[in-house]
Amino acid sequence: MFSSALAFHSRQLDLKLRLDYLWAIQAEGDRDDMERVKLDNKRILFNLLPGHVAQHFLMSNPRTMDLYYQSYSQVGVMFASIPNFNDFYIELDGNNMGVECLRLLNEIIADFDELMDKECYKDIEKIKTFGSTYMAAVGLAPATGTKAKKSICSHLSTLADFSIKMFDVLDEINCLSYNDFVLRVGINVGPAVAGVIGARRPQYDIWGNTVNVASRMDSTGVQGKIQVTEDVCKILQRCYKFVCRGKVSVKGKGEMLTYFLERKATGNN
């Protein structure tokens, strides 16, 4: 009886150790899955929001989370649109009721995003796209530690370079797709407020008169040109060549003196 009891106890102990091992393996697998989901969610959050804003939400207590906003004294804002895309878009059986047109627009926007991923454009934040219009801004990332803030001239130069490169990207797409899309860009500089609106689908956006005027620089612009305000011209006139367009009627602002940004001035990098 003692031998039988000892054998039974040994068997029970062996089963317990086996179960503990299996549970430990399962728990480790669950932890790996949770960590993988956490990393995926973090990656999505950093795609939806600028890095410093996403970090703010990760560090905050969800129960006490308040409206996130930040005021900036000098922000460069750009609107770039493809005004003749609406003429291109048509719903026919041959293009899957417009899906193929949207597919091409997606490729264009994706190429703009890829251009922005370059190291030289890391300070630019894509704000959003609506229709065939691409909105971006620079000067929104706060300086941390002992890192000196870049001057608004440096920020605007980055945004101007990006705008010029967008024309090259669209030309390449036109060459490959046998289309004749044209780009129209408007840039302004000034104070703005940035913030995150929404809970289930939070959206980072910027507001203010600076943003409104930048949008008007696009809508009142000329196809194939980069129209800027007088403030932008004054800041970048040493590095770029500008052509005065003259006064343009801007909704809510009356007559505004605007300029076309052509290219970097000779002798500058």
Secondary structure as the mmCIF struct_conf table of DSSP 4:
data_model
#
loop_
_struct_conf.conf_type_id
_struct_conf.id
_struct_conf.beg_label_comp_id
_struct_conf.beg_label_asym_id
_struct_conf.beg_label_seq_id
_struct_conf.end_label_comp_id
_struct_conf.end_label_asym_id
_struct_conf.end_label_seq_id
HELX_RH_AL_P HELX_RH_AL_P1 PHE A 2 LEU A 48
BEND BEND1 LEU A 49 LEU A 49
HELX_RH_AL_P HELX_RH_AL_P2 GLY A 51 MET A 59
BEND BEND2 SER A 60 SER A 60
HELX_RH_3T_P HELX_RH_3T_P1 PRO A 62 THR A 64
STRN STRN1 TYR A 68 SER A 81
TURN_TY1_P TURN_TY1_P1 PRO A 83 ASN A 84
HELX_RH_AL_P HELX_RH_AL_P3 PHE A 85 PHE A 88
HELX_RH_3T_P HELX_RH_3T_P2 ASP A 93 ASN A 95
TURN_TY1_P TURN_TY1_P2 ASN A 96 GLY A 98
HELX_RH_AL_P HELX_RH_AL_P4 VAL A 99 MET A 116
TURN_TY1_P TURN_TY1_P3 ASP A 117 ASP A 117
BEND BEND3 LYS A 118 LYS A 118
HELX_RH_3T_P HELX_RH_3T_P3 GLU A 119 TYR A 121
TURN_TY1_P TURN_TY1_P4 LYS A 122 ASP A 123
STRN STRN2 ILE A 124 PHE A 130
TURN_TY1_P TURN_TY1_P5 GLY A 131 SER A 132
STRN STRN3 THR A 133 VAL A 138
BEND BEND4 GLY A 139 GLY A 139
BEND BEND5 ALA A 141 ALA A 141
HELX_LH_PP_P HELX_LH_PP_P1 PRO A 142 ALA A 143
TURN_TY1_P TURN_TY1_P6 GLY A 145 THR A 146
HELX_LH_PP_P HELX_LH_PP_P2 LYS A 147 SER A 151
HELX_RH_AL_P HELX_RH_AL_P5 ILE A 152 SER A 177
TURN_TY1_P TURN_TY1_P7 TYR A 178 TYR A 178
STRN STRN4 ARG A 184 ILE A 197
BEND BEND6 ALA A 199 ARG A 201
STRN STRN5 GLN A 203 TRP A 207
BEND BEND7 GLY A 208 GLY A 208
HELX_RH_AL_P HELX_RH_AL_P6 ASN A 209 SER A 219
TURN_TY1_P TURN_TY1_P8 THR A 220 THR A 220
BEND BEND8 GLY A 221 GLY A 221
TURN_TY1_P TURN_TY1_P9 GLN A 223 GLY A 224
STRN STRN6 ILE A 226 THR A 229
HELX_RH_AL_P HELX_RH_AL_P7 GLU A 230 LEU A 236
TURN_TY1_P TURN_TY1_P10 GLN A 237 CYS A 239
STRN STRN7 TYR A 240 VAL A 250
TURN_TY1_P TURN_TY1_P11 LYS A 251 LYS A 253
STRN STRN8 GLY A 254 LYS A 264
HELX_LH_PP_P HELX_LH_PP_P3 ALA A 265 ALA A 265
TURN_TY1_P TURN_TY1_P12 THR A 266 GLY A 267
#
